[in-house]
Every structure is written in structure tokens, then in C-alpha cells.
Amino acid sequence: MLALGLSASAGEAFAQTGAASCDNARFLTDQAGLMQTGPTRVDLPEHICGKVVSFTRRARRTHSGVHAYFVISVAPGRTIRIVSDLDRMNAPSWPWVRVGDRVDVVGRYYFDSARAQGIDWTHHGTGRHWSMPGYVEVNGTRYE
């Protein structure tokens, strides 16, 4: 079992197939587990949904490309940052989210600290260390 109660086989199955619908309860359980154990090298696949509460107006260039950021509410008083790699996504010019938009997100949950956590790999690509394609769906329109 992984530290968060997710068996390795369950994690692998999710990474291969993804979840059919968002599971904010699972995400909140995973987040609570990492708050207790602290940073680990375990990255977790998540499928969450909620409403956009804020977004950066401009995309930012990082060492790994151009990224855009927005924050969604996943439960009353609970938010999480979403990172979108615009170089790898099939999406219009940023910003393509607005406050109040309903979003569905599949990606990798990373936890570096309570103040540095989020969902990334929200695009169709995969990598050497992440094998699950992700996406962001905004008001029914999917961006991969």
C-alpha cells in the first residue's frame, strides 16, 4: 500500500484508465494524508471538479514551457491550484477560464508543502515519470 491508502495496483489502474467522473472526496482524502505525512515522492492521479475561483491573467514562461494557472474550489473552503502547460495543450489563447466556470480536471497531484501543491500534467502528453494523459474541461469544452 502507498502511504495514502491507495494500493499500487489501484494507482496503476487509475493511471492507465482514469476515472469516469470526478472524485473530490478521494482527492481531499489524499490531500489530508499528505498534510499529515508531508512531502513524498508519490505523485497521485486525480480526477476533480469544481468552480474556478481565480486565475492568472497572463501565462508564465517556466523552465519547462509556457504555463497558465487557475484555482478551483473542490469543497466549501477548499481550493487547489491547477497548472496547464499551454505548449502541450490543444487550447485557445490564454485565458480560457473565467471565475465561476465549471471545470473537470484530470492530472497529477503534487505536494511539495502545504503552500506548494497543485494538479499538473493536465494535458494529453505523457512523460518518462508520468504515464496518464490529462485534460481540463471548461463548461463542457475539453482542452487536452
N, CA and C of each residue as an Amber inpcrd file, in Angstrom:
protein
   432
   0.8330000  -1.1850000   0.0000000   0.0000000   0.0000000   0.0000000
   0.8800000   1.2520000   0.0000000   0.4160000   2.2830000  -0.6950000
   1.0930000   3.5580000  -0.6410000   0.7020000   4.2540000   0.6530000
   1.4120000   5.2980000   1.0120000   1.1890000   5.9880000   2.2740000
  -0.2420000   6.4900000   2.4310000  -0.9320000   6.7240000   1.3460000
  -2.2600000   7.3220000   1.4320000  -3.3840000   6.3120000   1.3600000
  -3.0680000   5.0480000   1.4590000  -4.1230000   4.0480000   1.4430000
  -4.5280000   3.6260000   0.0410000  -3.8470000   4.1120000  -0.9630000
  -4.1350000   3.7320000  -2.3380000  -3.1710000   2.6150000  -2.7020000
  -3.6900000   1.4560000  -3.0130000  -2.8010000   0.3460000  -3.3450000
  -2.0780000   0.6400000  -4.6510000  -0.9030000   0.0670000  -4.8010000
  -0.1370000   0.2730000  -6.0300000  -0.9470000  -0.1550000  -7.2330000
  -1.6510000  -1.2900000  -7.1460000  -2.4270000  -1.7460000  -8.3020000
  -3.5940000  -0.8130000  -8.5920000  -4.2200000  -0.2590000  -7.5640000
  -5.3100000   0.7000000  -7.7890000  -4.7700000   1.9610000  -8.4460000
  -3.6120000   2.4260000  -7.9880000  -2.9980000   3.6060000  -8.5910000
  -2.6270000   3.3710000 -10.0380000  -2.0800000   2.1930000 -10.3410000
  -1.7120000   1.8640000 -11.7190000  -2.9460000   1.7740000 -12.6040000
  -4.0110000   1.1760000 -12.0980000  -5.2400000   1.0580000 -12.8840000
  -5.8100000   2.4350000 -13.1920000  -5.8130000   3.3290000 -12.2060000
  -6.3220000   4.6800000 -12.4320000  -5.4490000   5.3870000 -13.4560000
  -4.1340000   5.2460000 -13.3120000  -3.2180000   5.9130000 -14.2330000
  -3.4110000   5.4220000 -15.6600000  -3.8030000   4.1720000 -15.8310000
  -3.9910000   3.6320000 -17.1730000  -5.3420000   4.0120000 -17.7540000
  -6.3590000   4.0870000 -16.9290000  -7.6980000   4.2910000 -17.4570000
  -8.3380000   5.6020000 -17.0560000  -7.9320000   6.2030000 -15.9610000
  -8.5800000   7.4000000 -15.4610000  -9.9340000   7.0650000 -14.8780000
 -10.4980000   7.9870000 -14.1520000 -11.8120000   7.7740000 -13.5670000
 -12.8630000   8.3690000 -14.4960000 -14.0030000   7.7470000 -14.5260000
 -15.0720000   8.1950000 -15.4200000 -15.6550000   9.5330000 -14.9840000
 -15.5980000   9.8350000 -13.7020000 -16.1440000  11.0960000 -13.2130000
 -15.2720000  11.6190000 -12.0760000 -15.4570000  12.8710000 -11.7440000
 -14.6160000  13.4700000 -10.7140000 -14.8730000  12.8090000  -9.3560000
 -13.8470000  12.8340000  -8.5330000 -13.9240000  12.2370000  -7.2020000
 -13.2200000  13.1690000  -6.2210000 -13.8940000  14.2640000  -5.8790000
 -13.3180000  15.2380000  -4.9680000 -13.0810000  14.6460000  -3.5880000
 -13.9210000  13.7150000  -3.1550000 -13.7400000  13.0970000  -1.8420000
 -12.4080000  12.3590000  -1.7850000 -12.0930000  11.6380000  -2.8270000
 -10.8100000  10.9290000  -2.8730000  -9.6490000  11.9110000  -2.8360000
  -9.7550000  12.9860000  -3.6300000  -8.7050000  13.9940000  -3.6260000
  -8.5150000  14.5760000  -2.2270000  -9.6050000  14.9200000  -1.5600000
  -9.4970000  15.5100000  -0.2200000  -8.8720000  14.5330000   0.7700000
  -9.1650000  13.2470000   0.6180000  -8.5420000  12.2190000   1.4640000
  -7.0470000  12.1430000   1.1770000  -6.6770000  12.1410000  -0.1060000
  -5.2640000  12.1120000  -0.4880000  -4.5380000  13.3550000   0.0440000
  -5.1770000  14.5070000  -0.0840000  -4.5840000  15.7500000   0.3820000
  -4.3840000  15.7170000   1.9020000  -5.3880000  15.2580000   2.6230000
  -5.2790000  15.1680000   4.0870000  -4.1510000  14.2290000   4.4920000
  -4.0080000  13.1320000   3.7720000  -2.9210000  12.1990000   4.0590000
  -1.5620000  12.8370000   3.8770000  -1.3990000  13.6180000   2.8100000
  -0.1150000  14.2780000   2.5680000   0.1280000  15.4080000   3.5510000
  -0.9150000  16.0420000   4.0180000  -0.7510000  17.0770000   5.0490000
  -0.1810000  16.4590000   6.3230000  -0.5540000  15.2220000   6.5990000
  -0.0620000  14.5420000   7.7990000   1.3440000  13.9820000   7.5930000
   1.5920000  13.3580000   6.4540000   2.8860000  12.7030000   6.2320000
   3.9370000  13.6530000   5.7070000   3.5310000  14.7350000   5.0730000
   4.4790000  15.6550000   4.4750000   4.8340000  15.2330000   3.0680000
   5.7280000  15.9750000   2.4400000   6.1010000  15.6830000   1.0500000
   6.6290000  14.2610000   0.8720000   6.2300000  13.6600000  -0.2220000
   6.7340000  12.3420000  -0.5920000   7.0880000  12.3940000  -2.0670000
   7.6430000  11.3540000  -2.5670000   7.9180000  11.2660000  -3.9990000
   6.7560000  10.6150000  -4.7400000   5.6470000  10.4250000  -4.0530000
   4.4660000   9.8140000  -4.6530000   3.6420000  10.9110000  -5.3210000
   3.4270000  10.7850000  -6.6170000   2.5200000  11.6760000  -7.3430000
   1.2510000  10.8880000  -7.5850000   0.1180000  11.5150000  -7.3390000
  -1.1480000  10.7970000  -7.3910000  -2.0190000  11.2420000  -8.5520000
  -2.5900000  10.2950000  -9.2750000  -3.5560000  10.6590000 -10.3130000
  -4.8510000  11.1180000  -9.6430000  -5.4030000  12.2000000 -10.1360000
  -6.6540000  12.7270000  -9.5780000  -7.5890000  13.1390000 -10.6960000
  -8.8670000  13.0040000 -10.4230000  -9.9310000  13.4840000 -11.3120000
 -10.8600000  14.2910000 -10.4180000 -10.7720000  15.6240000 -10.5330000
 -11.5270000  16.5160000  -9.6560000 -12.3880000  17.4570000 -10.4880000
 -13.3220000  18.1040000  -9.8170000 -14.1580000  19.0910000 -10.4920000
 -14.5330000  20.1850000  -9.5090000 -14.9150000  21.3200000 -10.0520000
 -15.3180000  22.4400000  -9.2150000 -15.4920000  23.6890000 -10.0360000
 -15.5410000  24.8160000  -9.3340000 -15.7010000  26.1090000  -9.9930000
 -14.4270000  26.9110000  -9.8520000 -14.1000000  27.6340000 -10.9180000
 -12.9250000  28.4910000 -10.9170000 -13.1680000  29.6500000  -9.9490000
 -12.2000000  29.8800000  -9.0330000 -12.3080000  30.9950000  -8.0920000
 -11.3060000  32.1050000  -8.4080000 -10.2300000  31.7730000  -9.1480000
  -9.2860000  32.7950000  -9.5950000  -8.4160000  32.2150000 -10.7040000
  -7.7520000  33.1050000 -11.4470000  -6.8360000  32.6660000 -12.4990000
  -5.8240000  33.7660000 -12.7630000  -4.6610000  33.3720000 -13.2730000
  -3.6680000  34.3660000 -13.6630000  -4.0890000  34.9380000 -15.0110000
  -3.9500000  36.2210000 -15.1560000  -4.3540000  36.8680000 -16.4120000
  -3.3690000  36.5700000 -17.5360000  -2.1010000  36.3990000 -17.1730000
  -1.0710000  36.1290000 -18.1810000  -0.4250000  34.7850000 -17.9260000
  -0.1060000  34.1110000 -19.0090000   0.6450000  32.8580000 -18.9020000
   2.0840000  33.2120000 -18.5230000   2.7720000  32.2450000 -17.9130000
   4.1500000  32.4670000 -17.4830000   5.0780000  31.4510000 -18.1310000
   6.2460000  31.9220000 -18.5380000   7.2630000  31.0280000 -19.0820000
   8.0680000  30.4740000 -17.9200000   8.2030000  29.1330000 -17.8880000
   8.9970000  28.4550000 -16.8760000  10.0820000  27.6590000 -17.5800000
  10.8950000  26.9530000 -16.8330000  11.9470000  26.1340000 -17.4300000
  11.3860000  25.0280000 -18.3240000  10.1180000  24.6640000 -18.1020000
   9.5360000  23.5780000 -18.9050000   8.4790000  24.0590000 -19.8970000
   8.4000000  25.3600000 -20.1330000   7.4600000  25.8590000 -21.1330000
   6.5600000  26.9500000 -20.6010000   5.5390000  27.2740000 -21.3810000
   4.5830000  28.3170000 -21.0130000   3.4260000  27.6740000 -20.2510000
   3.1480000  28.2040000 -19.0620000   2.1190000  27.6340000 -18.2030000
   1.1040000  28.6930000 -17.7890000  -0.1320000  28.2440000 -17.5940000
  -1.1940000  29.0810000 -17.0640000  -1.6890000  28.4340000 -15.7790000
  -2.2260000  29.2640000 -14.8830000  -2.6130000  28.7890000 -13.5620000
  -4.0010000  29.2900000 -13.2100000  -4.7760000  28.3990000 -12.5960000
  -6.0480000  28.8210000 -12.0350000  -6.3410000  28.0000000 -10.7950000
  -7.2640000  28.4860000  -9.9880000  -7.6030000  27.8480000  -8.7200000
  -9.0730000  27.4770000  -8.7650000  -9.3670000  26.2410000  -8.3310000
 -10.7720000  25.8190000  -8.2800000 -11.1520000  25.4330000  -6.8600000
 -12.4180000  25.5840000  -6.5690000 -12.9900000  25.1560000  -5.2970000
 -13.4540000  23.7150000  -5.4540000 -12.9720000  22.8210000  -4.5730000
 -13.3470000  21.4090000  -4.6320000 -14.2900000  21.0160000  -3.5000000
 -14.4510000  21.9080000  -2.5210000 -15.3630000  21.7220000  -1.3870000
 -15.4610000  23.0880000  -0.7000000 -16.4610000  23.2930000   0.1190000
 -16.5550000  24.5820000   0.8030000 -15.2550000  24.9110000   1.5530000
 -14.6430000  26.0390000   1.1940000 -13.4160000  26.4670000   1.8380000
 -12.1630000  25.7210000   1.4230000 -12.2490000  24.8430000   0.4320000
 -11.0960000  24.0350000  -0.0160000 -10.8410000  24.2940000  -1.4900000
  -9.6350000  24.7490000  -1.7970000  -9.2630000  25.0500000  -3.1760000
  -7.9620000  24.3290000  -3.5250000  -7.7030000  24.2410000  -4.8290000
  -6.4430000  23.6620000  -5.3040000  -6.0410000  24.3770000  -6.5970000
  -4.7580000  24.5530000  -6.7550000  -4.1900000  25.2140000  -7.9290000
  -4.0700000  24.2160000  -9.0820000  -4.4500000  24.6580000 -10.2740000
  -4.3470000  23.8500000 -11.4860000  -3.2920000  24.4820000 -12.3850000
  -2.3900000  23.6450000 -12.8810000  -1.2990000  24.0970000 -13.7540000
  -1.5390000  23.5040000 -15.1370000  -1.5920000  24.3590000 -16.1500000
  -1.8020000  23.9000000 -17.5230000  -0.6040000  24.2870000 -18.3830000
   0.0160000  23.2960000 -19.0100000   1.1580000  23.5030000 -19.8950000
   0.6130000  23.8890000 -21.2650000   0.6070000  25.1720000 -21.5670000
  -0.0090000  25.6680000 -22.8000000   0.7370000  25.2220000 -24.0500000
   2.0310000  24.9230000 -23.9250000   2.7920000  24.4460000 -25.0780000
   2.3330000  23.0620000 -25.5230000   1.7360000  22.3080000 -24.6250000
   1.3420000  20.9350000 -24.9360000  -0.1670000  20.7500000 -25.0680000
  -0.9270000  21.8020000 -24.8130000  -2.3870000  21.6740000 -24.8450000
  -2.9560000  22.1710000 -26.1610000  -4.0410000  21.5350000 -26.5640000
  -4.8110000  21.9870000 -27.7100000  -5.8980000  22.8990000 -27.1620000
  -5.5610000  24.1820000 -26.9990000  -6.4820000  25.1320000 -26.3790000
  -6.3110000  26.4980000 -27.0290000  -7.3280000  27.3440000 -26.9280000
  -7.1980000  28.6990000 -27.4680000  -6.2220000  29.5210000 -26.6280000
  -5.9860000  30.7510000 -27.0540000  -5.1020000  31.6470000 -26.3170000
  -5.6010000  31.8300000 -24.8880000  -4.6590000  31.9120000 -23.9640000
  -4.9880000  32.1050000 -22.5540000  -5.4370000  33.5370000 -22.3310000
  -6.4000000  33.8020000 -21.4590000  -7.0930000  32.8640000 -20.5750000
  -8.3250000  32.2620000 -21.2230000  -8.5380000  30.9930000 -20.9750000
  -9.7340000  30.3000000 -21.4580000 -10.6050000  29.8170000 -20.3080000
 -10.3390000  30.3280000 -19.1190000 -11.2300000  30.1250000 -17.9730000
 -11.6100000  31.4920000 -17.4160000 -12.7330000  31.5310000 -16.7440000
 -13.2080000  32.7270000 -16.0590000 -13.7080000  32.3060000 -14.6820000
 -13.7130000  33.2530000 -13.7560000 -14.2540000  32.9770000 -12.4280000
 -15.7010000  32.5230000 -12.5840000 -16.0320000  31.4300000 -11.9110000
 -17.3760000  30.8720000 -11.9690000 -17.5340000  29.7370000 -12.9590000
 -16.5690000  29.5620000 -13.8750000 -16.6460000  28.4520000 -14.8270000
 -16.6080000  27.1250000 -14.0880000 -17.3500000  26.1700000 -14.6050000
 -17.3570000  24.8000000 -14.0790000 -16.2620000  24.0280000 -14.8060000
 -15.3530000  23.4130000 -14.0560000 -14.2530000  22.6790000 -14.6610000
 -14.1700000  21.2570000 -14.1220000 -13.6710000  20.4010000 -14.9750000
 -13.4130000  18.9920000 -14.6790000 -11.9440000  18.8050000 -15.0460000
 -11.1240000  18.3030000 -14.1220000  -9.6790000  18.2400000 -14.3300000
  -9.1560000  16.8370000 -14.0410000  -8.3400000  16.3250000 -14.9480000
  -7.6150000  15.0750000 -14.7310000  -6.1330000  15.4070000 -14.8360000
  -5.3670000  14.9880000 -13.8340000  -3.9410000  15.2580000 -13.8470000
  -3.2340000  14.6270000 -12.6660000  -2.0300000  15.1160000 -12.4170000
  -1.1670000  14.5920000 -11.3550000  -1.1910000  15.5530000 -10.1690000
  -1.5010000  15.0080000  -8.9890000  -1.4490000  15.8090000  -7.7640000
  -0.0380000  15.7620000  -7.2160000   0.5850000  16.9310000  -7.0740000
   1.9040000  17.0210000  -6.4560000   1.7650000  17.7750000  -5.1380000
   2.5520000  17.3830000  -4.1620000   2.5250000  18.0100000  -2.8500000
   3.9650000  18.2320000  -2.4080000   4.4210000  19.4730000  -2.5340000
   5.7630000  19.8230000  -2.0660000   5.7000000  20.3570000  -0.6360000
   4.5970000  21.0170000  -0.3050000   4.3270000  21.5120000   1.0460000
   2.8740000  21.9730000   1.0700000   2.3890000  22.3630000   2.2380000
   1.0080000  22.8400000   2.3330000   0.7810000  24.0630000   1.4450000
   1.8240000  24.8560000   1.2290000   1.6980000  26.0590000   0.3970000
   2.1110000  25.8370000  -1.0540000   2.6810000  24.6950000  -1.3550000
   3.1450000  24.4060000  -2.7180000   2.5970000  23.0500000  -3.1460000
   1.3770000  23.0820000  -3.6530000   0.7160000  21.8650000  -4.1050000
  -0.2270000  22.2300000  -5.2330000  -0.5700000  21.2440000  -6.0390000
  -1.4930000  21.5060000  -7.1320000  -1.6770000  20.2870000  -8.0110000
  -2.4020000  20.4980000  -9.0980000  -2.6360000  19.4650000 -10.1040000
  -1.9630000  19.9390000 -11.3810000  -1.0270000  19.1360000 -11.8970000
  -0.3890000  19.4390000 -13.1750000  -0.5420000  18.2430000 -14.1050000
   0.1890000  18.2070000 -15.1900000   0.0240000  17.1850000 -16.2370000
  -1.4540000  17.1180000 -16.6570000  -2.0220000  18.2910000 -16.9060000
  -3.4260000  18.4040000 -17.3000000  -3.5750000  18.4590000 -18.8160000
  -2.6500000  17.8390000 -19.5050000  -2.6790000  17.8200000 -20.9680000
  -2.5690000  16.3810000 -21.4620000  -2.6930000  16.2070000 -22.7640000
  -2.7360000  14.8660000 -23.3610000  -1.3990000  14.1380000 -23.3430000
  -0.3150000  14.8650000 -23.1560000   1.0030000  14.2500000 -23.2140000
   1.3370000  13.4350000 -21.9710000   2.2990000  12.5680000 -22.1260000
   2.8100000  11.7910000 -21.0120000   4.3260000  11.9530000 -20.9990000
   4.9520000  11.4420000 -19.9690000   6.3950000  11.5610000 -19.8730000
   7.0050000  10.3350000 -19.2460000   8.2980000  10.3930000 -19.1090000
   9.0350000   9.2720000 -18.5400000   8.5670000   8.9510000 -17.1200000
   8.1540000   9.9770000 -16.3720000   7.7500000   9.7740000 -14.9850000
   6.2440000   9.9320000 -14.7740000   5.4840000  10.1210000 -15.8420000
   4.0300000  10.2540000 -15.7060000   3.3620000   9.6850000 -16.9510000
   2.5820000   8.6310000 -16.7800000   2.0540000   7.9030000 -17.9330000
   0.5760000   8.1530000 -18.2110000  -0.0850000   9.0120000 -17.4410000
  -1.5160000   9.2150000 -17.6210000  -1.8060000  10.5430000 -18.3210000
  -2.4300000  10.5080000 -19.4850000  -2.8210000  11.7660000 -20.1230000
  -3.8870000  12.4740000 -19.2940000  -3.8280000  13.7850000 -19.2760000
  -4.8030000  14.5620000 -18.5230000  -5.6000000  15.4790000 -19.4300000
  -6.4580000  16.2590000 -18.8150000  -7.2350000  17.2540000 -19.5540000
  -7.8800000  18.2260000 -18.5890000  -8.3650000  19.3260000 -19.1570000
  -9.1960000  20.2850000 -18.4360000 -10.4440000  20.4710000 -19.2810000
 -11.5950000  20.2860000 -18.6730000 -12.8620000  20.5180000 -19.3640000
 -13.5140000  21.7390000 -18.7200000 -13.8070000  22.7500000 -19.5280000
 -14.3670000  24.0050000 -19.0500000 -15.7660000  24.1620000 -19.6300000
 -16.7530000  24.1510000 -18.7540000 -18.1530000  24.3030000 -19.1970000
 -18.4810000  23.3560000 -20.3590000 -17.9620000  22.1410000 -20.3010000
 -18.2650000  21.1380000 -21.3150000 -17.3020000  21.0840000 -22.4990000
 -16.3550000  22.0280000 -22.6030000 -15.3730000  22.0230000 -23.6840000
 -14.0610000  21.4790000 -23.1490000 -13.5580000  20.4090000 -23.7620000
 -12.3490000  19.7530000 -23.2880000 -11.1110000  20.2910000 -23.9850000
 -10.1050000  20.6090000 -23.1670000  -8.7900000  21.0350000 -23.6410000
  -7.7730000  19.9970000 -23.1880000  -7.0190000  19.4630000 -24.1550000
  -6.0290000  18.4400000 -23.8560000  -4.6700000  18.9180000 -24.2880000
